[in-house]
Amino acid sequence: MKTQSYELFKNADINEITEVLAMELKQRNEQAFWADKVIPFSEAILSVLIPLRDANKLYNPEGVGVDELTPELFLKWSDFVSLKSLAFRIQKSNRLEGKAKTEIDLKTLGDYLSRYNVNLENESLDFPISSYNLHQGVSNVIKSLL
C-alpha cells in the first residue's frame, strides 16, 4: 500500500478518496467496466466507514474496535458478505440509538446493496453468487489502486 493511501483514509472525506481512486483508474487506463464499478462501490462502503471513523466507532468485520480507517480495513469491509453484515449491524445500532448524534445514514449503502439483490429486510436471505464474484473483482482492482 502507498503511504499516501494511509493518510487519505485517515483524514479525507468520501469525495477526496473517490477522486484519488478515479484518478488512479484513469492513469492506469483501466477498462470502463471497472471504473463504473469501483467508484460507486467505494462510495457505498465509505458512506458508513467515514461517519464511523469520525465518531471514533470503527470496528473490523470481526467486531473488534479499531483506532483508524486504513486501506486494509476498507478492503476487509469490501468483502460483499462483510459489507452486507455491516449494513445490518448499523441498521440495528441505529434502532438502538434512535435519533442520537451517532446514527449512521444507510441510504447510500442500502441503495447500492439493493441494486445487487441484497435483501435488506431479512439478513438470512442470500444474494446471487454472481454479485459476490463481481465484487471480489472490484475489490481486487481497488487493492491495486491503493
C-alpha positions as CSV (number, residue, x, y, z in Angstrom):
1,M,0.0,0.0,0.0
2,K,1.1,3.5,-0.7
3,T,1.9,5.8,2.2
4,Q,-0.5,8.5,0.8
5,S,-3.3,5.9,0.9
6,Y,-3.0,5.7,4.7
7,E,-3.1,9.5,5.1
8,L,-6.1,9.6,2.7
9,F,-8.1,7.1,4.6
10,K,-7.1,8.6,8.0
11,N,-8.2,12.1,7.2
12,A,-10.0,12.6,3.9
13,D,-13.7,12.7,3.1
14,I,-15.6,10.5,0.7
15,N,-15.1,12.8,-2.3
16,E,-11.4,13.2,-1.8
17,I,-10.9,9.4,-1.6
18,T,-13.0,8.6,-4.6
19,E,-11.3,11.4,-6.6
20,V,-8.0,9.7,-5.9
21,L,-9.4,6.3,-6.9
22,A,-10.8,7.8,-10.1
23,M,-7.5,9.5,-11.0
24,E,-5.6,6.2,-10.4
25,L,-8.1,4.3,-12.6
26,K,-7.6,6.8,-15.4
27,Q,-3.8,6.8,-15.1
28,R,-3.8,3.0,-15.2
29,N,-6.1,3.0,-18.2
30,E,-8.5,0.5,-16.5
31,Q,-11.4,-0.7,-18.6
32,A,-14.5,1.5,-18.3
33,F,-16.4,-1.5,-16.8
34,W,-14.2,-1.4,-13.7
35,A,-14.3,2.4,-13.4
36,D,-18.1,2.2,-13.5
37,K,-18.0,-0.3,-10.6
38,V,-15.1,0.9,-8.4
39,I,-16.4,4.4,-7.6
40,P,-20.0,3.5,-6.6
41,F,-18.8,0.6,-4.5
42,S,-16.2,2.7,-2.8
43,E,-18.8,5.4,-2.1
44,A,-21.2,2.9,-0.6
45,I,-18.5,1.5,1.8
46,L,-17.2,4.9,2.7
47,S,-20.7,6.3,3.3
48,V,-20.6,4.2,6.5
49,L,-16.9,3.9,7.4
50,I,-16.2,7.7,7.3
51,P,-19.0,8.5,9.8
52,L,-17.8,5.6,12.0
53,R,-14.3,7.0,11.7
54,D,-15.4,10.5,12.6
55,A,-17.4,9.2,15.6
56,N,-14.4,7.1,16.8
57,K,-16.6,4.0,16.5
58,L,-14.7,2.0,13.8
59,Y,-14.5,-1.8,14.0
60,N,-13.5,-4.6,11.8
61,P,-15.7,-7.3,10.3
62,E,-15.0,-9.5,13.4
63,G,-16.5,-6.8,15.6
64,V,-13.2,-5.7,17.2
65,G,-12.8,-1.9,17.6
66,V,-10.0,-0.2,15.6
67,D,-8.4,3.2,16.1
68,E,-8.2,4.4,12.5
69,L,-9.5,3.8,9.0
70,T,-6.8,2.2,6.9
71,P,-6.8,0.8,3.3
72,E,-6.6,-2.7,4.8
73,L,-9.8,-2.1,6.9
74,F,-11.5,-0.6,3.9
75,L,-10.6,-3.8,1.9
76,K,-11.8,-6.1,4.7
77,W,-15.2,-4.4,4.5
78,S,-15.2,-4.6,0.7
79,D,-15.9,-8.3,1.0
80,F,-19.5,-8.4,-0.1
81,V,-20.6,-10.7,2.8
82,S,-18.9,-8.4,5.3
83,L,-20.5,-5.4,3.7
84,K,-24.0,-6.9,4.0
85,S,-23.4,-7.7,7.6
86,L,-22.2,-4.1,8.2
87,A,-25.4,-2.8,6.8
88,F,-27.4,-5.0,9.2
89,R,-25.2,-4.1,12.2
90,I,-25.6,-0.4,11.5
91,Q,-29.3,-0.8,11.0
92,K,-29.6,-2.5,14.4
93,S,-27.4,0.1,16.0
94,N,-29.5,3.0,14.5
95,R,-32.7,1.5,16.0
96,L,-31.0,1.4,19.4
97,E,-29.5,4.8,19.1
98,G,-32.7,6.4,17.8
99,K,-32.1,9.9,16.6
100,A,-28.8,10.3,18.6
101,K,-25.8,12.1,17.1
102,T,-24.1,8.8,16.2
103,E,-26.9,7.4,14.0
104,I,-25.3,6.4,10.6
105,D,-27.1,7.1,7.4
106,L,-27.5,3.9,5.4
107,K,-29.2,5.3,2.3
108,T,-26.1,5.2,0.0
109,L,-25.1,1.7,1.2
110,G,-28.6,0.4,1.2
111,D,-29.3,1.6,-2.3
112,Y,-26.1,0.1,-3.5
113,L,-26.8,-3.3,-1.9
114,S,-30.3,-3.3,-3.3
115,R,-29.0,-2.9,-6.8
116,Y,-27.2,-6.2,-6.3
117,N,-30.2,-8.1,-5.0
118,V,-29.2,-8.0,-1.3
119,N,-32.4,-8.3,0.8
120,L,-32.2,-5.6,3.5
121,E,-35.2,-6.8,5.4
122,N,-34.0,-10.4,6.1
123,E,-30.3,-10.9,6.9
124,S,-30.6,-14.7,6.5
125,L,-31.5,-14.4,2.8
126,D,-28.6,-14.9,0.5
127,F,-27.7,-12.9,-2.6
128,P,-26.6,-14.2,-6.0
129,I,-23.1,-15.7,-6.1
130,S,-22.5,-13.6,-9.3
131,S,-22.8,-10.4,-7.1
132,Y,-20.2,-11.8,-4.8
133,N,-17.9,-12.8,-7.6
134,L,-18.2,-9.4,-9.3
135,H,-17.4,-7.6,-6.1
136,Q,-14.3,-9.8,-5.5
137,G,-13.1,-8.5,-8.8
138,V,-13.9,-4.9,-7.9
139,S,-12.1,-5.3,-4.6
140,N,-9.0,-6.6,-6.4
141,V,-9.0,-3.6,-8.7
142,I,-9.3,-1.2,-5.7
143,K,-6.5,-3.0,-3.9
144,S,-4.3,-2.5,-7.0
145,L,-5.0,1.3,-6.9
146,L,-4.1,1.8,-3.2
